[in-house]
Amino acid sequence: MMARGETYEEFVDKFRPKKTTDDCYTPPHVYDAVLGWVAREYGVDPRDVVRPFWPGGDFESFCYPEGCAVVDNPPFSILARVCGFYLDRGIRFFLFAPSLTCLSGRSVVMRMNHLVTDCAIVYENGAEVRTSFVTNMGDQSMVMQSAPELSRVVSEAVEAGRERRSLPKYEYPDNVVTAAMVQRYAKYGIEFNVRRDECVPISALDMQKADAKGIFGGGLLLAERAAAERAAAERAAAERAAAERAAAERWALSVRELAIIDRLSGKERS
């Protein structure tokens, strides 16, 4: 029964399963790609690998065989606790982690390595999460590194498993406009309009038809005035996008932090 003042969408939303990062169960083909990389990089025998994380499982009560290695995707909300548990017991691990917050576990951040990748993994629940990895294996002096080869391996596995086709990206002359283009103008606050007497609807350019291609969602073929307006709108959108990037806030280092850097640099020189 709907509560007073509750909209229909709010009522229906209460019964929809929520996608959280704690429900991000890894697709088998992605996990296999990660496991293969770990085996090659660290010499881990896949037969020694254990996976203590599953719905209703308790990683702290799990029986860890001697010499095992945990390669798994734990609930991200307790990642620091999980890492601390393994670090304190000398259990090898290689764990999935959220990219943007993988350094946020203050109690464990300096005790393990963070392999940062450019991977957007689509998990079993449909959630797409930028994912990196944390480990206590490998060079013990490392605390963070980029992992381009791992990025490539995982990204290829993700792409191979995608059920939907990505749309091709085309560039069009100024005399063609699509809804996607005008959506971008609206985003950057740019006024743009087309009159009925200066356009005709099209589904593809003649050159596209020869290759059995088309304009996704259709478009309009514009007269010269409207084409000039579109060209101006495109330039304005590009300028505002550049200004938006330039306006991103840049934080400066404090005197205390600069002193720490000097001390660290001195250690490197000694």
Backbone bond lengths (Angstrom), bond angles and torsions (degrees), N, CA, C in turn:
res aa  C-N    CA-C-N  psi(-1)  N-CA   C-N-CA  omega(-1)  CA-C   N-CA-C  phi
1 M - - - 1.465 - - 1.519 108.69 -
2 M 1.349 116.68 135.22 1.459 120.69 -178.35 1.519 110.62 -74.08
3 A 1.339 115.20 139.20 1.458 120.33 176.51 1.526 109.77 -76.45
4 R 1.346 115.88 158.46 1.458 120.27 179.10 1.535 109.53 -61.32
5 G 1.303 116.72 130.77 1.461 121.10 178.66 1.516 114.41 83.20
6 E 1.324 116.83 -2.86 1.465 121.02 -178.58 1.522 109.94 -85.80
7 T 1.337 116.08 133.86 1.457 119.45 177.53 1.523 109.70 -78.94
8 Y 1.330 115.52 164.44 1.461 119.98 178.84 1.525 110.84 -61.77
9 E 1.361 116.39 -41.95 1.464 119.89 -179.38 1.527 111.18 -62.60
10 E 1.346 117.06 -40.79 1.463 120.69 178.10 1.525 110.62 -64.05
11 F 1.336 116.46 -39.59 1.464 121.08 179.01 1.525 110.69 -63.50
12 V 1.342 116.75 -47.89 1.464 121.20 -178.91 1.519 110.95 -65.89
13 D 1.335 116.70 -37.14 1.466 120.63 -176.01 1.525 112.32 -63.08
14 K 1.343 116.89 -27.42 1.466 119.59 179.81 1.521 112.05 -62.20
15 F 1.315 117.43 -24.90 1.463 121.50 -175.71 1.521 113.22 -101.05
16 R 1.330 116.78 0.17 1.456 119.62 177.95 1.518 109.54 -83.75
17 P 1.337 118.54 136.99 1.466 119.89 175.81 1.517 110.37 -64.13
18 K 1.326 116.64 132.40 1.456 121.36 -178.32 1.520 110.64 -87.08
19 K 1.320 115.45 136.53 1.461 120.97 177.73 1.521 108.67 -93.20
20 T 1.317 117.42 111.10 1.452 121.59 177.47 1.511 109.07 -120.00
21 T 1.343 115.24 162.94 1.461 119.11 179.69 1.517 111.78 -67.86
22 D 1.331 118.66 -16.01 1.462 120.70 176.94 1.530 111.90 -79.44
23 D 1.320 116.96 -10.20 1.468 121.03 177.96 1.526 111.86 -106.97
24 C 1.336 116.05 20.88 1.465 120.33 -175.12 1.525 110.90 -87.79
25 Y 1.322 116.25 81.08 1.460 120.36 178.18 1.525 109.15 -82.77
26 T 1.325 115.37 133.27 1.458 121.54 -168.80 1.524 112.27 -77.13
27 P 1.332 117.86 131.17 1.471 119.91 173.46 1.525 110.06 -58.97
28 P 1.326 118.64 139.37 1.473 121.25 -175.78 1.520 114.01 -54.98
29 H 1.339 117.94 -39.77 1.462 119.00 -177.33 1.525 111.88 -68.23
30 V 1.334 116.91 -30.60 1.468 120.17 176.80 1.525 109.70 -73.70
31 Y 1.337 116.45 -44.52 1.466 119.59 178.34 1.523 110.80 -59.37
32 D 1.316 117.81 -43.69 1.466 121.08 -179.62 1.526 111.25 -61.36
33 A 1.329 116.70 -37.04 1.465 120.17 178.32 1.526 110.66 -65.75
34 V 1.336 116.55 -42.45 1.467 120.59 178.29 1.524 110.32 -65.39
35 L 1.321 116.95 -45.78 1.465 120.95 -179.44 1.526 110.81 -60.63
36 G 1.321 117.05 -41.29 1.459 120.08 178.50 1.512 112.00 -61.53
37 W 1.334 116.23 -40.67 1.468 120.07 178.55 1.525 110.68 -66.05
38 V 1.326 116.96 -44.11 1.470 121.23 179.14 1.526 110.49 -60.31
39 A 1.318 117.12 -42.85 1.469 121.03 179.87 1.524 110.81 -61.39
40 R 1.331 116.56 -42.42 1.470 120.08 179.96 1.517 111.81 -71.67
41 E 1.314 117.06 -42.31 1.469 121.29 -173.65 1.519 112.49 -73.25
42 Y 1.321 118.10 -40.85 1.461 121.66 -173.05 1.526 113.43 -112.87
43 G 1.318 117.88 1.95 1.462 120.38 -179.92 1.509 113.46 67.82
44 V 1.325 117.08 29.04 1.468 121.28 -179.69 1.533 109.30 -80.86
45 D 1.321 115.89 130.05 1.462 120.99 174.66 1.530 108.20 -77.42
46 P 1.332 119.16 119.90 1.469 120.49 -179.66 1.522 113.84 -53.52
47 R 1.340 117.67 -24.62 1.467 120.06 178.51 1.525 111.74 -70.50
48 D 1.344 117.10 -17.82 1.466 120.91 178.57 1.528 112.55 -91.18
49 V 1.312 117.03 -1.43 1.466 121.01 -175.37 1.526 110.75 -83.41
50 V 1.322 115.89 135.60 1.469 121.56 176.26 1.525 108.98 -122.34
51 R 1.337 114.96 154.23 1.467 121.91 179.38 1.532 108.69 -130.20
52 P 1.328 117.39 93.02 1.467 120.21 -175.39 1.528 114.68 -86.37
53 F 1.330 117.44 1.46 1.468 119.23 -175.83 1.532 110.98 -106.13
54 W 1.327 114.97 114.60 1.456 122.26 174.92 1.529 107.04 -152.47
55 P 1.330 118.65 163.31 1.468 120.39 -178.31 1.523 111.73 -54.87
56 G 1.318 116.04 122.16 1.459 120.99 179.63 1.511 114.28 84.91
57 G 1.339 118.45 -2.73 1.461 121.60 -179.49 1.523 112.33 -76.72
58 D 1.320 116.45 161.43 1.466 122.66 179.09 1.523 108.09 -127.37
59 F 1.327 116.70 102.65 1.464 119.72 -174.85 1.526 112.17 -65.73
60 E 1.329 117.61 -26.28 1.464 120.04 -178.35 1.529 111.90 -75.80
61 S 1.332 117.45 -26.02 1.467 121.03 178.62 1.526 112.48 -95.25
62 F 1.309 116.66 -3.99 1.462 121.53 -178.69 1.533 109.99 -64.48
63 C 1.323 117.11 143.32 1.469 121.43 178.87 1.531 108.95 -88.39
64 Y 1.332 116.27 110.09 1.462 121.76 -177.45 1.527 109.90 -94.84
65 P 1.328 118.45 113.65 1.469 120.32 179.64 1.530 111.24 -64.66
66 E 1.298 116.25 154.20 1.464 121.92 176.92 1.528 109.55 -58.49
67 G 1.336 116.15 130.48 1.457 121.18 176.81 1.511 115.30 78.59
68 C 1.317 117.19 9.42 1.462 119.66 -178.43 1.528 110.91 -74.47
69 A 1.308 116.01 168.13 1.464 122.61 174.58 1.523 108.13 -135.62
70 V 1.318 116.04 130.77 1.463 120.97 178.90 1.528 108.64 -89.84
71 V 1.308 116.66 118.11 1.471 121.93 172.44 1.522 105.43 -123.27
72 D 1.326 115.77 103.78 1.461 118.30 -170.99 1.525 110.52 -160.53
73 N 1.318 114.31 176.11 1.460 122.34 -179.07 1.528 108.79 -117.89
74 P 1.336 118.12 93.47 1.467 120.44 -177.27 1.527 111.16 -78.66
75 P 1.335 117.42 166.85 1.469 119.57 172.45 1.526 109.65 -59.22
76 F 1.308 117.68 125.02 1.462 120.52 -174.83 1.527 112.38 -63.93
77 S 1.333 117.49 -26.78 1.465 119.86 -177.16 1.525 112.62 -67.96
78 I 1.347 118.09 -20.51 1.470 120.68 179.77 1.528 110.95 -118.75
79 L 1.325 117.32 23.79 1.461 120.56 -174.67 1.524 112.26 -58.32
80 A 1.326 118.28 -44.10 1.465 120.53 -178.91 1.527 110.77 -62.31
81 R 1.311 116.82 -40.66 1.472 120.79 178.42 1.526 110.90 -64.34
82 V 1.320 116.82 -42.02 1.465 121.51 178.87 1.525 110.35 -61.75
83 C 1.335 116.35 -47.74 1.467 120.34 -179.33 1.522 111.09 -62.48
84 G 1.336 116.63 -42.26 1.458 119.95 178.55 1.517 111.95 -61.02
85 F 1.318 117.11 -39.67 1.465 122.13 178.57 1.525 110.41 -59.57
86 Y 1.324 117.43 -46.59 1.467 120.83 -178.66 1.522 112.15 -72.30
87 L 1.319 116.68 -39.56 1.467 120.08 179.41 1.524 110.96 -62.40
88 D 1.322 117.12 -43.15 1.467 121.11 -178.79 1.525 112.21 -66.34
89 R 1.315 117.73 -23.65 1.471 121.32 -176.69 1.525 113.29 -107.68
90 G 1.320 116.64 3.35 1.459 119.87 177.70 1.517 113.86 67.30
91 I 1.310 117.07 28.70 1.468 121.54 178.77 1.527 108.86 -91.57
92 R 1.308 117.23 126.83 1.462 120.68 179.41 1.535 109.99 -67.47
93 F 1.322 115.59 141.86 1.464 118.19 178.74 1.527 111.27 -149.23
94 F 1.304 113.81 152.70 1.464 123.31 171.32 1.516 105.21 -142.14
95 L 1.342 116.22 107.04 1.461 121.03 -168.74 1.523 112.36 -120.14
96 F 1.309 115.55 144.98 1.460 121.53 171.90 1.533 108.28 -66.89
97 A 1.339 116.57 146.88 1.465 121.03 -179.28 1.527 109.18 -149.73
98 P 1.333 117.25 150.29 1.469 119.36 176.51 1.527 109.94 -70.26
99 S 1.318 117.42 128.60 1.465 121.02 -172.46 1.523 113.43 -57.29
100 L 1.327 117.08 -50.78 1.457 119.73 -170.64 1.518 113.28 -68.84
101 T 1.336 117.96 -25.20 1.467 120.15 -177.16 1.523 112.59 -117.69
102 C 1.327 117.50 19.25 1.472 118.84 -175.59 1.525 112.64 -67.55
103 L 1.341 118.06 -18.27 1.468 120.90 179.36 1.527 112.69 -96.72
104 S 1.315 118.37 8.08 1.462 120.41 -170.87 1.524 114.53 -85.36
105 G 1.327 118.59 -8.21 1.468 120.32 179.84 1.517 111.03 -80.94
106 R 1.312 117.49 87.38 1.472 121.74 -171.81 1.524 113.01 -59.17
107 S 1.321 117.93 -31.30 1.468 120.53 -176.61 1.523 112.70 -75.49
108 V 1.337 117.32 -18.20 1.472 119.80 -175.38 1.519 113.77 -127.08
109 V 1.328 117.96 -7.78 1.464 120.74 -170.22 1.523 113.43 -57.43
110 M 1.349 117.69 -35.06 1.465 120.69 -177.67 1.523 112.70 -90.60
111 R 1.322 117.48 2.75 1.467 120.88 -177.43 1.529 112.71 -104.05
112 M 1.328 116.94 1.83 1.468 119.31 -176.72 1.518 109.46 -151.08
113 N 1.318 115.27 172.29 1.456 121.22 -179.70 1.529 109.85 -101.63
114 H 1.325 115.64 146.49 1.457 122.45 179.92 1.526 108.07 -117.13
115 L 1.319 116.77 113.35 1.460 121.84 -179.95 1.526 108.47 -97.10
116 V 1.321 115.24 105.93 1.461 120.84 -174.16 1.523 109.66 -91.50
117 T 1.310 115.68 125.72 1.464 121.60 -178.43 1.524 110.35 -121.20
118 D 1.296 115.33 168.63 1.463 121.53 175.42 1.525 108.40 -106.64
119 C 1.320 115.88 58.99 1.470 121.31 -174.37 1.524 110.42 -114.48
120 A 1.305 116.50 127.53 1.461 121.60 171.12 1.525 106.45 -110.11
121 I 1.325 115.73 98.74 1.464 120.52 -175.55 1.527 110.11 -88.14
122 V 1.323 115.65 131.28 1.462 121.11 173.59 1.525 107.02 -91.80
123 Y 1.352 116.24 109.59 1.460 120.87 -175.10 1.530 111.21 -83.29
124 E 1.331 115.51 174.36 1.464 121.32 -174.29 1.527 112.78 -60.46
125 N 1.346 117.39 -28.11 1.464 119.59 -179.92 1.526 112.71 -85.42
126 G 1.337 116.76 4.01 1.458 120.77 178.94 1.511 114.10 91.62
127 A 1.338 117.77 -10.52 1.460 120.39 179.04 1.522 110.19 -71.50
128 E 1.323 115.80 137.63 1.465 121.24 176.76 1.521 107.97 -107.32
129 V 1.333 116.77 118.78 1.462 121.93 -172.35 1.525 109.94 -128.43
130 R 1.328 115.87 130.06 1.462 120.66 171.94 1.525 107.71 -65.71
131 T 1.313 116.05 120.00 1.461 121.04 -168.86 1.519 111.76 -124.52
132 S 1.337 115.95 135.59 1.460 123.28 170.54 1.529 107.39 -124.62
133 F 1.329 117.08 -163.60 1.464 119.50 -173.88 1.523 110.03 -144.89
134 V 1.344 116.11 152.46 1.463 122.00 175.50 1.524 108.34 -127.03
135 T 1.341 115.75 147.00 1.467 119.45 -176.46 1.521 110.96 -155.49
136 N 1.338 115.23 156.83 1.466 121.11 170.82 1.524 110.21 -110.57
137 M 1.333 116.86 13.95 1.459 120.71 177.87 1.527 110.15 -98.32
138 G 1.324 115.88 165.02 1.453 120.17 178.05 1.514 112.76 85.33
139 D 1.328 116.84 -155.83 1.465 124.10 -177.30 1.530 109.90 -61.44
140 Q 1.325 116.44 113.92 1.465 121.21 -175.24 1.528 113.36 -72.99
141 S 1.339 117.62 -9.93 1.466 119.65 178.66 1.528 111.98 -86.43
142 M 1.322 117.38 -10.32 1.463 121.28 -175.84 1.523 111.61 -86.35
143 V 1.332 115.45 139.44 1.462 120.09 174.89 1.532 111.16 -116.84
144 M 1.334 117.41 -22.46 1.462 119.97 176.91 1.521 109.56 -159.46
145 Q 1.327 116.34 143.32 1.454 120.43 176.36 1.520 109.70 -157.83
146 S 1.322 115.58 152.76 1.464 119.18 171.93 1.520 107.83 -77.78
147 A 1.318 116.05 151.60 1.469 120.46 -177.91 1.526 109.19 -131.51
148 P 1.340 116.68 74.28 1.473 119.38 -175.98 1.519 114.40 -62.76
149 E 1.333 117.60 -38.07 1.460 119.54 -179.32 1.528 110.74 -68.09
150 L 1.333 116.26 -41.24 1.463 119.75 176.49 1.527 110.26 -64.29
151 S 1.337 116.70 -39.64 1.468 120.69 175.92 1.519 110.86 -56.09
152 R 1.324 115.37 -45.83 1.465 119.88 -178.09 1.530 111.15 -63.81
153 V 1.329 115.70 -46.32 1.463 120.59 -177.37 1.531 111.05 -61.29
154 V 1.334 115.74 -46.64 1.466 119.44 -177.63 1.529 110.93 -69.66
155 S 1.328 116.46 -43.39 1.466 119.62 -179.20 1.524 111.41 -61.70
156 E 1.325 116.69 -38.68 1.469 119.75 177.26 1.528 110.99 -64.37
157 A 1.331 116.34 -38.62 1.467 119.67 178.03 1.526 110.93 -66.48
158 V 1.342 116.22 -40.59 1.468 119.87 178.51 1.524 110.34 -62.51
159 E 1.321 116.19 -46.59 1.465 119.97 -178.85 1.526 111.18 -63.05
160 A 1.324 115.78 -39.88 1.467 119.59 -179.40 1.524 111.31 -63.58
161 G 1.334 116.56 -28.51 1.456 120.00 -177.00 1.515 115.01 -94.73
162 R 1.292 117.28 -2.26 1.470 119.27 -179.32 1.530 110.32 -67.40
163 E 1.310 115.04 133.11 1.463 119.54 178.32 1.525 111.27 -86.43
164 R 1.340 115.31 -27.55 1.460 117.72 -178.73 1.523 110.43 -95.76
165 R 1.294 116.77 146.43 1.455 122.33 176.52 1.513 109.13 -84.35
166 S 1.306 116.02 136.74 1.457 119.05 174.75 1.525 108.43 -78.61
167 L 1.333 115.62 142.54 1.454 120.21 -178.40 1.523 110.30 -74.62
168 P 1.338 117.94 140.04 1.463 119.61 176.65 1.524 110.45 -68.05
169 K 1.322 116.55 151.62 1.459 121.47 178.70 1.523 108.94 -104.78
170 Y 1.325 115.27 124.49 1.459 121.14 -179.75 1.524 109.66 -119.64
171 E 1.313 115.94 153.88 1.457 122.05 170.05 1.519 107.91 -108.13
172 Y 1.335 115.55 136.87 1.457 120.17 -176.20 1.529 110.68 -119.27
173 P 1.325 117.21 154.97 1.467 120.34 174.92 1.527 110.35 -66.71
174 D 1.345 116.49 164.64 1.462 121.09 -177.76 1.522 112.45 -60.38
175 N 1.318 117.27 -23.14 1.468 120.36 -178.31 1.528 113.73 -79.21
176 V 1.319 116.98 4.41 1.464 121.42 176.72 1.527 108.70 -120.16
177 V 1.314 116.91 134.14 1.461 120.79 175.35 1.526 108.77 -133.29
178 T 1.336 115.71 144.40 1.462 122.20 178.02 1.521 109.35 -125.31
179 A 1.321 116.58 166.60 1.466 120.72 178.02 1.523 110.82 -62.67
180 A 1.334 117.28 -35.76 1.465 120.23 179.91 1.523 111.11 -62.62
181 M 1.341 116.99 -38.11 1.466 119.95 177.95 1.522 110.84 -64.54
182 V 1.339 116.19 -46.72 1.464 120.19 -177.69 1.527 110.85 -68.06
183 Q 1.323 117.03 -29.49 1.469 120.89 174.55 1.526 110.09 -59.36
184 R 1.324 116.19 -40.58 1.471 121.04 178.24 1.524 110.67 -65.91
185 Y 1.330 117.76 -39.94 1.464 120.09 178.47 1.531 110.15 -62.91
186 A 1.327 116.23 -41.57 1.465 120.17 179.04 1.523 110.97 -62.39
187 K 1.334 116.03 -38.44 1.466 120.53 179.74 1.515 111.18 -58.42
188 Y 1.330 116.75 -39.62 1.464 120.70 -176.45 1.527 112.81 -97.64
189 G 1.333 117.12 16.38 1.459 120.87 173.39 1.512 114.87 71.58
190 I 1.315 117.78 30.28 1.463 121.95 -176.31 1.526 109.71 -102.51
191 E 1.343 116.05 124.91 1.459 120.80 177.07 1.530 109.65 -76.94
192 F 1.318 116.37 132.68 1.461 121.18 177.42 1.520 108.18 -152.10
193 N 1.329 116.65 135.34 1.462 119.37 178.46 1.521 110.03 -146.73
194 V 1.313 114.79 157.49 1.463 122.09 179.34 1.527 108.33 -132.00
195 R 1.340 116.28 129.59 1.465 120.71 177.68 1.527 110.49 -84.48
196 R 1.296 115.49 154.71 1.462 120.35 -178.28 1.526 112.87 -62.49
197 D 1.352 116.13 -31.42 1.462 118.62 -175.55 1.525 113.21 -84.21
198 E 1.344 118.00 5.06 1.466 119.78 -179.86 1.531 112.05 -125.88
199 C 1.333 116.51 26.14 1.465 119.38 178.04 1.523 110.55 -157.02
200 V 1.313 114.44 159.88 1.470 121.07 169.94 1.523 107.21 -135.22
201 P 1.335 118.15 144.88 1.471 119.88 179.14 1.525 111.04 -74.13
202 I 1.317 115.66 142.09 1.467 121.37 177.10 1.524 109.24 -137.72
203 S 1.309 115.84 152.28 1.470 121.11 175.83 1.520 111.77 -108.36
204 A 1.334 115.95 -15.23 1.464 121.14 179.17 1.518 108.57 -166.30
205 L 1.327 116.09 153.65 1.457 120.53 170.40 1.524 108.50 -80.94
206 D 1.316 116.19 156.61 1.465 119.48 -178.90 1.528 111.54 -56.86
207 M 1.350 116.53 -39.43 1.466 119.75 179.99 1.523 111.52 -66.16
208 Q 1.338 117.10 -31.29 1.461 120.15 177.88 1.527 111.32 -70.73
209 K 1.311 116.13 -37.63 1.469 119.89 -177.84 1.525 111.26 -59.78
210 A 1.333 116.07 -34.43 1.464 119.86 -179.83 1.520 111.59 -63.60
211 D 1.351 116.29 -27.04 1.466 121.25 179.32 1.522 112.17 -104.71
212 A 1.333 116.10 14.00 1.473 121.49 -178.96 1.522 111.63 57.86
213 K 1.333 116.83 36.82 1.457 122.81 176.41 1.519 109.10 -107.76
214 G 1.338 116.36 173.88 1.448 119.81 179.39 1.509 111.98 -163.28
215 I 1.322 116.26 178.20 1.465 123.04 178.07 1.521 107.87 -94.90
216 F 1.318 117.35 117.01 1.460 120.63 -177.92 1.527 109.67 -62.80
217 G 1.318 116.38 122.58 1.458 121.09 -179.99 1.514 114.09 81.80
218 G 1.330 117.77 -2.69 1.459 120.99 -178.97 1.515 112.25 81.06
219 G 1.319 115.86 172.33 1.459 120.85 -179.50 1.511 110.63 -158.84
220 L 1.332 115.46 -171.26 1.456 122.16 178.75 1.520 109.04 -125.22
221 L 1.332 116.40 137.84 1.458 122.27 172.72 1.523 106.86 -93.86
222 L 1.342 116.90 121.85 1.457 122.33 -167.41 1.523 113.15 -101.93
223 A 1.335 115.01 147.08 1.460 121.56 168.77 1.530 108.56 -70.90
224 E 1.330 116.29 170.34 1.464 120.05 -172.42 1.527 113.28 -61.31
225 R 1.349 119.19 -39.95 1.465 119.52 -179.44 1.516 111.20 -62.03
226 A 1.311 115.99 -47.80 1.465 120.28 -179.83 1.524 110.89 -65.58
227 A 1.341 116.90 -35.42 1.464 119.95 177.99 1.522 110.74 -64.68
228 A 1.339 116.48 -39.50 1.468 120.00 177.48 1.523 110.55 -65.01
229 E 1.336 116.24 -38.48 1.466 120.16 177.22 1.528 110.53 -64.42
230 R 1.321 116.23 -40.19 1.468 118.70 178.83 1.518 111.31 -65.52
231 A 1.324 117.67 -40.86 1.463 120.86 178.31 1.525 110.51 -61.10
232 A 1.347 116.46 -40.86 1.465 120.36 178.45 1.525 110.82 -66.37
233 A 1.327 116.45 -40.72 1.469 120.20 178.22 1.519 110.94 -64.10
234 E 1.327 116.98 -38.27 1.465 121.18 179.35 1.527 110.67 -64.24
235 R 1.340 116.77 -42.81 1.472 120.29 178.27 1.522 110.71 -64.39
236 A 1.329 116.68 -42.95 1.468 120.28 -179.93 1.525 111.13 -63.59
237 A 1.333 116.86 -40.23 1.468 120.28 178.63 1.520 110.70 -63.79
238 A 1.333 116.92 -41.72 1.463 120.40 179.12 1.519 110.99 -63.95
239 E 1.346 116.76 -40.91 1.468 120.88 179.28 1.524 111.18 -64.89
240 R 1.320 117.05 -42.63 1.467 119.84 -179.02 1.527 111.53 -70.58
241 A 1.324 116.37 -33.55 1.465 119.20 175.91 1.522 110.08 -65.36
242 A 1.351 116.88 -41.09 1.464 120.96 178.40 1.523 110.64 -65.57
243 A 1.343 116.96 -41.08 1.463 120.70 179.03 1.519 111.18 -64.84
244 E 1.320 116.47 -36.84 1.466 121.30 178.55 1.523 110.77 -63.94
245 R 1.332 115.88 -41.66 1.472 119.41 177.82 1.522 111.06 -66.25
246 A 1.350 116.52 -39.88 1.467 120.72 -178.28 1.524 111.80 -69.01
247 A 1.338 116.45 -27.05 1.466 120.46 -177.09 1.521 113.26 -83.30
248 A 1.314 117.41 -1.87 1.466 120.05 179.12 1.528 109.94 -57.91
249 E 1.317 116.57 132.94 1.466 121.01 -174.66 1.526 111.28 -67.77
250 R 1.330 115.36 131.32 1.461 121.31 179.25 1.522 108.44 -113.15
251 W 1.320 116.57 123.24 1.456 121.68 -178.33 1.527 110.68 -88.09
252 A 1.324 115.22 143.07 1.468 120.80 178.81 1.527 109.85 -100.18
253 L 1.330 116.30 157.42 1.463 121.92 177.12 1.522 110.02 -83.19
254 S 1.345 115.97 142.78 1.462 120.65 177.35 1.521 110.14 -81.09
255 V 1.329 115.74 169.01 1.467 120.65 177.32 1.524 110.08 -60.06
256 R 1.340 116.34 -40.46 1.464 120.12 179.60 1.523 110.93 -62.00
257 E 1.338 116.24 -44.44 1.458 120.06 -179.09 1.522 111.87 -67.58
258 L 1.334 116.73 -36.46 1.466 120.13 176.11 1.525 110.84 -63.78
259 A 1.352 116.26 -36.73 1.465 119.86 178.16 1.527 110.91 -65.75
260 I 1.333 116.47 -38.91 1.469 120.25 176.82 1.521 110.15 -62.34
261 I 1.335 116.40 -42.62 1.464 120.57 179.11 1.520 110.90 -62.34
262 D 1.344 116.16 -42.33 1.471 119.45 177.99 1.521 110.70 -60.62
263 R 1.346 116.07 -41.88 1.459 119.83 -179.91 1.528 110.82 -65.15
264 L 1.323 116.64 -43.54 1.461 120.08 177.96 1.521 111.60 -63.71
265 S 1.310 116.67 -39.72 1.463 120.52 179.27 1.514 111.10 -66.57
266 G 1.336 115.36 -35.28 1.465 119.04 177.08 1.506 111.52 -65.13
267 K 1.335 117.16 -36.94 1.465 120.89 177.08 1.514 110.79 -63.51
268 E 1.336 115.91 -38.19 1.459 119.74 -179.78 1.525 111.71 -66.23
269 R 1.360 115.45 -32.92 1.466 118.39 -178.24 1.515 112.74 -78.57
270 S 1.346 117.43 -23.61 1.466 120.43 -175.84 1.514 111.93 -76.97
